[in-house]
Amino acid sequence: MSSDDPQFAAFLAGLKKERAASGWSNLGNALGMAVLGGALAYWAFGTLAHTALFAFMLFAVSAVGNRIHDELRQQRASDEAARLRDRN
């Protein structure tokens, strides 16, 4: 299969579009988790130290989860691209 195949070109265009939207979505998810964790920590403990600690901890956990999700999505996209390229 050549790279000028319409199905392959559509796949690459969809992949670029999904990748661009994914970065902002991941950042929003991580920040949302940090705010939620900080608010719950402040509600439970009432100190700014706990608020900052839990906000950072949930931001880091969410960021790692987003990174794992992105790596898995990249691997699936690579497999799909190889399948489309090698198709007879």
N, C-alpha and C positions, 0 to 999 in steps of 0.2 A: 504494500500500500504506500502510495506516495504521500508526501506531506500536504499536497494540494487537494486531497480528497475532502469533499464538503463535510462529511461526518467527522473527520479528524479536526478540521478547522473549527467546526461548531463546538466540539469537545474542548478544544483549547480556549476558545472565546468564553465559554461558560466557566472554565476553570479560572481564568484571569478575573472574571467578574466576581466569582465567589471568594477568591483570595483577597481582593481589595476590600470587600465588605467584612470579611472575617476579622481583620486586624482591629477595626474600631469596635466590633461586637465583643471581642475578647477583652479589650481594655474597659469597656463599659461594664461587662460582667464582673471583672476583677474589682473595679472601683465600687460597684454596687455591693459586692460581698464585703468589702472593707468597711463601707458605711454601715451596713447591717450589723456586722460583728462589733464594730465600735459602739454603736447605739445599744446593742444588747449588753455589752460589757459595762457600759456606763450605767445602764438600768440596774444590772445585777450588783455591781460593786461600788458605783458612785465615785470613782476616782478617774482622773485623766490618764494616769499611768496604765491602768487596766484597759482603758479605752484605746490608747495608742498600741498597746501590746496585742490585743485581740484584733484590732483593725489590720495591723501589719501581718499578723499570723494568717488571717483569712485571705488577705491580698496575696500573700506568697503561695498559699495552698491553691487558690484559684488560678494564679498565674501558671503554676506547675501543671495543673489539670488542663489548662488551655494549651500549653505547650505539647503535652502528650496527645491531646486531641488533634492538634495541627499536624504533628508528625504522622499520626495514623492516617489522616486525610491525605497527606502528601504521598504516603506509600500506596494508598488505594488509587490515587490519581495516576501515579507512576505505573502501577500494574495495568490500569485501564488503558493508558496511552500505549503501553507495550503491546497489549492485546489488539488494539486498533491498528497499530503499525504492522504487526506480524500477521494480521488476518489475510487469508488468501482470497 
